[in-house]
Each structure stands twice: as structure tokens, then as C-alpha cells.
Amino acid sequence: MSRITNNAKQVTPTHSYRDALTLMRIPFSVYLMPVYWFALSTLPQASPWRAAAVFLVLHVLVYPASNGYNSYYDRDEGSIGGLKHPPQPNQQLLHLVWLFDALAILLSLFLSPLFAGFVALYLLISKAYSYEGIRLKKHPILSTFVVTFFQGAYTFAMVQVGVGLPAQQVLQEPNVWFALVSTLFLCGSYPLTQIYQHEEDSRRGDRTLSLLLGIRGTYFFAAVSLLAGVLLLLWLYFSTGQVHNIFIFLICTAPISYFFIGWVLRAQKDHQEANFENTMQMNKVSSLCISTAFVLMMVVR
């Protein structure tokens, strides 16, 4: 009996850290790639090694740390982004979060102090979203503004600063309008990630924007925001003489419109269609298609 107990004690920490790493949801960071590629696609050139370092900091360290911290305080019992059956959070999850935070800021300093400052502020804001003492998630309008700004325009600027663009150029036109496009895209996609969690969010006392709008309202809000972002983007491409980018974007993102319209029509007949599987499929299709569009723009250029 004592031998079995000792073996269990040796195995438990391994499983704990494995569960903690699972809750960091590193593969889920792929859904946030479009802003990264979008920010690079608007630059005339960028250092490949700096671009790779920025990708590593954001998608392997910053976003997973934010995911893990969110999971630690949410303690979801149902499906969450990227995980249909998430394990329960543990103390090891916080250990990994702090480790990823420290590594993200340390590596950012090698690129520039300004970029490290951007990263540090992003990490703080992402924690305010979930931390029980602040929990922006309980405030639908404020949390939507914070998330869409920091994951959109702010991240757009952060990527450009990371690859070496001077701060004053980040704030020049038309760059600031491109940054606004990224926030409009996030404004459309963010409520869709909440559409299947109404019951659990209500039980926790979180008033998300999707819960406030309802299922139909969420789809309408997403459609208007995404359409506004697309129209602004196409106008920017046209006004800056990048007409070829219009065709690339429309062709690459056609599958998104096809899936989204079909999903909305199905959900109008059966609200059960507003579920985890369809939400993740929408995220996957939109992320890969938009990322492909921006990468192709860079290749063609």
C-alpha cells in the first residue's frame, strides 16, 4: 500500500503540470494570428528575425499566459476556447503563468524597451479581465472595449514596434486606420466566442456582451462590426493604390462569409447550433483565411 501511495505522489506533479500546460492553450493562439500578419503586411519591409521573435513572444508566451490566468479564475466546468473538456485549474497553472510572463518581458527587452513596455501593459490588462478583485468580464461594454482595443489596434501597434517601426510612424496615417480595422475585426469576432457560454457566464455572474445581446443580437452585432471593418479596409487599399490587395482579401475570405451566413441561418432555426463546435469552426476558418490573405499580400509585394 505504501509503495502505491509513493508512486501516486511521484506521478501527481507531472499530471498537474500537464493539466496546467493544457489550460495555457498554446494552439489556441493561432486564432489571434491575423492581427500579427495584418500588422506586418502594412509595412514596406521588416527584419525576419525580429518578426520571428515578436511571434514567439506573443503567440507562445503572452497569449498562453493570458489564457492560463483566465482559466485559473474562471474555473470553467464547460467548454472553453480550444478545449471541449478542460481540466480543472491548479496551483501549478499560476506557476506557469508567472514563468511565461517573466520570459515574455525578458525576451521583449532584447528587441526594445518600448516593446517590453507594450508587452507588460498587455499582460496587466489581460489579468484585470479575469482577476476576481477587478474582473472586467462582469462589465459587458467596458470589457468589450478593452478586449477589442488591446487585442486589435494595440496589438497591431505592438507588433510594428517590436519589428522596429519608430513609435511616431505607428501613429501616422494611414497606419492608424489600419489599426482601427483590426479592432473592428475583433469587435465582430469577440462576442461570437461567448455565444455558447451564456449559461455558464450567467451562473458565474459575468455579464458578457453576447449574453447582453442574446444569440440573434450577437450575430447581428458581429455582422455589422465585421462589415464595417471590411469596408474600411477595402477603402484604405483603394485609396493607397493597393487595388490588388482588394482582390486577394475578397478571394481568401470568401469561405468566412459562406460559413458565417450558413451558421446564422441554421441558428435562427435551432439555437443549439450556437454551440462550441460551430464557434471553434468559425474561429478556425476566419483565422486561417484572413492570415492567408495577409501572408499572400506580403508574398505578392
Helices and strands as residue ranges (DSSP letters): H 2-24, G 26-32, H 33-41, H 48-55, I 56-62, H 63-74, H 91-111, H 113-130, G 136-138, H 140-148, I 149-154, H 155-162, H 167-170, H 175-189, G 191-194, H 198-204, H 209-239, H 243-269, G 271-273, H 276-300
